Amino acid sequence: MNRQSFLHGALILMISGLITRIMGFVYRVFLTRIIGAEGMGLFQIVFPILGLVLTLVTAGLPLAISKLVAEAVAQNDKARVKRIMTVSVGVVSVMTVILTITMYTCRGFVQHHWLSDPRAFPTYLVMIPVVSIIAVSSLYRGYFQGLQDMSPTAWGQILEQTVRIISIWILAAYFVQFSLAYAAAAAMMGMVLGELCGLLFLIVAQRRRGRLDDVLPEGATRSQESVRQTLHAMGEIALPVTFSKLIWSLLFAAEPILVMRALQAAGFATATATTMYGQYSGMAIPLLVFPTVFTGSLATNLVPSVSEAMAASERYRVRIRLSQSFTATAMVAFPTAVVLTMFSGPLTHYIYKEDSIGPILAVMAPFMFLLCLQAPLTGILQGLNKAGIAMVNSIIGGVLKLVLIYVLAARPTIGILGVSMATVASFTVSCILNLWFVVRYVGFTIRLQALTRVALASCGMFLYMQVITWRQNPLSFSSMMLAIVGGFILYFGLLCALRVLTTRNIRRVPRIGPLLARLVSWMPFAI
């Protein structure tokens, strides 16, 4: 088993996350072309229920596994790793059986009282098997993350998306000729098949490169911790996360119901409201969250890394990790916000062939930095054993979102744009609260100099794109791509010239660092 550094593990997850996010985006575009915005609405309506059930099934254990296994490996405690995994498997198995049976038994109640559009019921039925598959997969992912070996998770995600895309091509394209309800259910079946293939890959990977006998030697330290103590340690981490996710899942489950009723109160028919919710959740949101693949990868790697640093009483390493994450987030979020804000209309037109999605995206895009910063801050709080604080902050943001949806979306002059405004307010408040507590516990000082330089490079990119697209209405696809590609090239050059990227810090990137450092050295004014 190859133990990887923080940067190495983060890089692997970023690359795989980028690949899978692109594949997932292609998957959604293709699905949208087949079933349309209304079909996407049916597909998305059941996801809050899935999130709620998965929260109860996994009970926050993947995070606890990642953190505790990292600590046990650092202490060379093989017996504790075995106990952690045994307890986790037992808890997840019991919860999976109970909730899978409950989902099937309560299918009539869900159909008549929960689903805001009855046509989503077939999708709900197909979704039931995926719960047990994802639950077991999460245990393997937590184990590998605790070992700081991110490669199996990365390859498993790529395989999962590949199978899902192929399934969509075959299943949804066939069943759409019968009805939108069956086509949406076929899309969910593609998800089930993808998750199953990803799980099988993780099982094989664990047997080939993650056996505990290979990770820790036979002569490893053996702790005297009992099963009850292990369960208590896991509960201290998992329960706050579980409670947070449970509350958030309930809020998320209430979202489509509240959105549909608010839009109906504004005077929209049920089919129109379903279409508008599909545009928001199935089209605009995937574009908005695309950059979070980078910061989400950082957050996944931050939890075991911060936990290991705290176990070794090396608080300075936590501040270094936070500083790296803060700058990396700005480098990704600033230019993405510029592109999505400037080209929200043309992008959604050329991708989805839908002109009404642009305004929905344009409301949220300028706040990209706060959205992306949420994940690293939450990861650090969890690594510091402050998961309860992240939980409260998330709940505050979620409640605020529902309140604003009720107030704004019910107004005919605002409609679905009110949901976008509520989303912005939600993640902005949660992010600011998380940042305040991280600064309080870690003693971190924000490097305004680095942020200012990234902002200047983004402004240069913005001015270039304005010049390229000046007085072009409507904007052609070729002009838009010239502006975006050229803008990112200019942005990279400005980062080098402003010494945000230097040959010294780029060379530290595993494997590809020397090649990237040579590229940076060719940039004007770079060092």
N, C-alpha and C positions, 0 to 999 in steps of 0.2 A: 504494500500500500504506500502510495506516494503522499507524504504530508506536504502541503503547499503553503507558501507564505501568504500574508494578507493580500498583497498586490496580485500575486499569481492566482489565488482563488477568486478574487474579485474580477480579474481580467477574464478568466474562464467563464464565469457566470454572465459577465457583460456580453461577451461574444456570443455565447449560446442564447442569452436572452434576446440579443439583437436579432439573431437568426430566427428564433421562434416567434418573436414579435412581428417580424416582417412576414413570416409564413402565416401567422395568425391573422395579420392584416389582409393578406391575399385571400385567406380563407373567408373572412368576413365580406370582402368586396365581392368575391365570387358568389357567396351565399345571398348577398343583397341583390345581385343581378338576377338570381334565380327566383327568390321569394319576395323581393321588394321590401319597402319600409314596413308595411303592415305585417308581413311574415316575420321580419326581424323583431317587431314588437311582441308577437306571440312567443318567439324564441326567448326573448329577454325576460318576459313576465315571470317565468318559473325560476330564474336564477336566484332571486332573493330567498326562495324556499330552500334551494340547494345550499346556499351559504349558511343559512340558519341551522340546517341539519348537520352539515360538516363541522360547524362550530361545536355542536353538542357531541358529535362522534369523536373528534380528535381531542377535544378538551384542552387545547393549548399544549398538548404533549410534544409536537415536533420542536417547538422552541425550547421546551424543557430538556428534551433529549439532546439537542444541539449544545446547549449550555453546559449541562452536567457531564456529558461525554467528553467535551473539551477539557473540563476541569479534571475528570478522572484520568484522561490520557496524560495530561500535564503532570499529574501525581503518580503516574505509572501504576494505576490501580485497575487491574484487569477484572477483578471480581466485581467491582462496583459497576463497570460497564455492562457486564452480564446481567446484574440485578436491574439496572435501569431499563434495559431492553426487554427483559422478562416482564417486569411490571407494566411497561407501556403496551406490550402486546396483549396482556390480559385485559387491561382497561379498555383498549380500543375494540377488542373482539366483543366484549359484553355490550358496549354501547352501540356497536354496529348492528348486532343482531336485534337489539331492542328497537332501535330507531328505523331500521329497514322494515320490520314488521309493522311498526306504527304508521309509517308512510303509506304502506299498502292498505292497511285496515281503515285509515282515515281518508281514503281517496275520495269518497263521496262528499265529505265535509269540505275538503279542499276544492273540489270542483264547483260546489254551489255557493260557498261562503268566502273563499280566499282568492281564487283566480278572478281577476277583474275582467277577463274575457274568456268565456267557457271554451273557446276553440283551442286554448292552450293546454287542455286536459291531456290529450295524447302525448304531448311533449313531457308533461309531468310524469306520466306512467313510464315512459322510456328512461327518464332520468333516475328512477329509483335504484337500478343496479350500480350506477356510478359511485354511489356513496361508499360502499364497502371497498371499491377499488382505490378511490382516492385516499381513504382512511389508511389502508395498508401502505400505499405509496408514501404517504407523509412520514411514516415511521422510518422507512429506508432513507428518505431524504434528510431527516433529522439526524440519523446515525452518521451518514457520510459528511454532513456539515459539521458535526461535532468532531469528526476526524480531520476536518479542514481539507477534505478531498472532494472538490467540487465537480470533477470530471464526470462521474456517473450521473449526477443530477442533470448536468448540461446535455449529455448525449441522450438521456432519457426524454428530456423535454423536446429535443429535435425530432426523435423518433415519434413521439406522441403527436406532434403537429403534422408530421408527414402522413401518418395514418389517417388523421382527421381530415386533411385536405382531400386525400384520395377517396375517403368515404363520402364526402360531400359531393364530389363529382359523380359518384355512382348512385347514391341513395336519394339525395334531395332532388337531383335533376330528374329522377324517375318518378318520385312520389308527388312532385308539384303538379303533375297532370291530373291528379285526383282531387287535391285540395291543399290550401295553405296550411291547414292544421296538420295534415300528414307530412308535408314537406318540412315544417318546423320540427316535428317529431323525428324525422329522418336525420336532420342536422344534429339533434341531441344524440341519436344513435352513433353518429360519427364521433362524437365526444366520448361516448362509452368505449368504443373500440380503440380510440387513441390512448385513453387512460389505461386500458388493459395492457396494451403493448408496452407502454412506458413502465408499468409495474413489472412485467415479465423481464424487461431489460434490467431493472434495478435488482431483481432477485439474482439474476445471473452475475451481475457486476459484484454483488456482495460476496458471492461464493468464489469469485475469481480474484478479487483484489481487496476485499474488505473483511476477510476472516479475522476474528479477534486474535487467534494464535499468531497471525503474521503481524498484527498491529503492535501487540505488546508481548514480550517474552514470558516464558513460563515462570521465571523467577521474579515477576513483577510484585510490587507491594500489594498486600491484601488487607483491605480495610475491615474493621469490625462492625461496620454499619449494618443494621438489620433491614429487612424488607420494609418494615413499617417506617423506619427513618428515611429510607430511600423514597418511599411514597410521599412522605411529608415534605422532603426537599423538592420533589417534583411538583407537589401541590402548591408550594410557595411561589413557584414560577408560573405554573400552568393556570392556576385558578384566576389570578388577576387578568391574565390574557384571555382566558375563556370567558370570564364575565364581560370583559371589554368587547370581545368579538360577538358574544351573545347579544348584548345590548345593541351593538352596531348592526348585527344581522337582523334583529327585530326592526330596527329603524329602516334598514335597507328593504326588508320585506314589506314594510308599510309604505315605502316610497311609490311603487307603481300604483298601489291602490289610491293613495292620496293624490298622485299626479293625475290619474284618470278621472277621479271625482272632481278635482279642481278644474281640469280642462272642460269637463262636462258642465260644471257650474258656469264656466265662461261662455257656454253656448255651443261647444263642439260636440258632434255626434260620437258614439262609441268607436266606430271604425276609424274616424279621423283622429280621435285621441290616441288610439292604439298606434296609428301611423306616426304621429308626432312623438310619442314616447320611444318608438323604434328609431326614429331619426336622432333623438337625443342619446339614448343609451346604447344603441347598436351601431351608430355611425359616427357621431360627434365625439363621444367619450373615448372610443378606441384611438382616434387621432390625437386627442388631448393627452392621453396617458402613455403614448408611445415612448417619449423620452424617459419615463420612469423605469424602463428596463435597466438603465445604467445605475440610477440611485437605488433601485430595489435590489440590485445585485450587491451593491455596497452594504446595504442594510443586512442582507442575509449573512454576509461575511463578518459584519461588525459584531454581531451578538457573541459568537464564540471567541473572536479576537479580543473584545473588551473584557469578557469574562476571564479569559486566560491572563490578561494583563492585571486585572484586579486581584486575581488569586495569587499572583506573584508580587503584589504590592507595587506595581509599576504604573502609577497614575499618569505619569508623563506620556506614556504610550497611548493612553486614551485621548489625551489632548492632541497628539500627533494624528491619530486616526480621524478625529473630528475635523481638524484643520484640512486634512487631505480630502475628506468627504465634502466639506463646505466649498472648497475651490472647484472640485470636480463637478459638483452640482451646478454651480454658476456657469461653468464652461459649457455644460450641456443645455441648461434651461434658458439662458439668455438668448442665444441665437435661434433656438426652437420657437421661443415666444415671438420673436420678430417675424419668422417665416409664417407661422400659423395665424398671426394677427393680420399681416399684410395680404396673405393669399388664402384666407379662409374660404372665400367664395369660389375662386377658380379651382382650388384644390378639391373641394368637395364636389364641384361640378364635373371635373375630369375623372375623379375616382368613382363616385357613386352615380353620376348622371342625375343628381338631385341638387337643385339650386337653393332649396329652403334650409339646408343644413349649415351653410356658411354663417349666417347670423348667430346660430346657436353656439358654434365653435368660437366665433369672434369675441363673444362675451367672456369666455373663460381663458383664452390663450394668453392674454397679457399677464396673468398671475401664475405662469408656469413655474417660476422659481420656487414659490411657496409650496406648490403641489409636489415638486420633486424633492424638496428638502424634508418633507414629512417623514419619509421612510428612514433615512440615515439617523435622524434625531430619535425616532421611535426605537430603532435598533440599539442606539447607545443607551437609552434609558432602560431597555430590557437587559442589556449587558451589565448595567449598574445595579440590577435587582430593583429597579424602580418602574416595573411594568404597570403597577397600579396607577401611577401618575399618568403614564401614556394612555391608560384606559379611561381615566376621568376626562382627559383632554379630548379624546376621540368621541366620547359620549356628548360632551358639550357641543362639539362641532356638528354631530349628527342630529341632536335635538334642534339646534338652530336651523339646520337645513330644512327639516320637516315644517317648522313653524313658518319659515320664509316661503316654502312651496305653497303652503295653504294661503298665505297672504298675497303672494305675487301671481302665481299661475292661474288663480281664479279670476284675474282681471282680464277682460277680453282684449284690451290693448297691449297686454304683455304676453299672456299665454305661456307657451313652452319656454320662452326666454326667461321667465321667472324661475324655472327649474335651474337654468344655467347660473343665474344670479345667486340662487340659494346654494348651489354647489361651491361657487367661489367663496362665499362667506364662510361656509363650513370648513373647507381645508385651510383657509387663511387664519381663522381663529385657532384651530387645532395646532397649526404649525407654530404660530407665535407663542402659544402656551408651552409647547414642547421645547422650543428654543430657550425660553426663560428658565425652565427648570434644568436644562442641560448646562447652561452657563452657571447656574447656581451651584450645581453639584461637582462640576468638573473644573470650574475656574477658567473657562475658555474665553479668550478675547477674539472677537471677530476681526479678521484681517481685511480692513477696508481698502487697503492699497491693492491687494490682489483682486477684490471685487470691482474696484474702479477700473482697473486695466481690462478686465473681461468685459465690463460694460462699454468701455471705449471701443474695443474691437467689435462688439455687437452693433454699436452706432455706425461704425465704418461700413459694416455689412449692410445695414439698413439704408444708408445713403446710396451705396452702389446699386442696390435693388430698386430704389426709387428712380434713379437715373435710367436704368435699363428698361423699366416699365412705364416711363413717363408718357402720358397721354395715349396709352393703349387701352382702348375700351371698345369691345371686350378684349381681354388679355388672351393671346394665343398660347397654346400649350408649349410651343418651342420657346417663346419669350419667357414664360414663367420658369421653365427648367433652366434656361440660360441664367436667369436672375438668381435662382436658388443655388445651382451648382457653383456659379462664379462667386456668389456671396459667401459660401462656405469656404471656398479656396482663399478668398481674401481674408476671411475671419481667421483661418489657420495661420496665414502669414502675419497678421497683426498680433496674434497671440505670441508668436515667436519674436517679433520686433519689440513688443512691449515686455518681453522676458517673463511672460507667464509660463510659457513652455521653453525650457532650456535643454541643452544636450545632457546636462547633469541629471535633471530629474526624469527626463524621458528614458535615459539609459537604464534606469532602475526597473522599468517595466519588463517582466519576465519574457524571455525568448525573442520577442520582436523589438525590444528596447534599443539594441544597437542599430538596427536598421532605421527605426524612427528617429533616433538621435542624429544619424547621418543626414536624414531628410531635413531635420530642423536646422542643422548647421549650414545648409545651403540657402536658408531664408535670409533676406536682407536684414541687417542689424541684429541678427540672432547671435546668441552666445552658446 
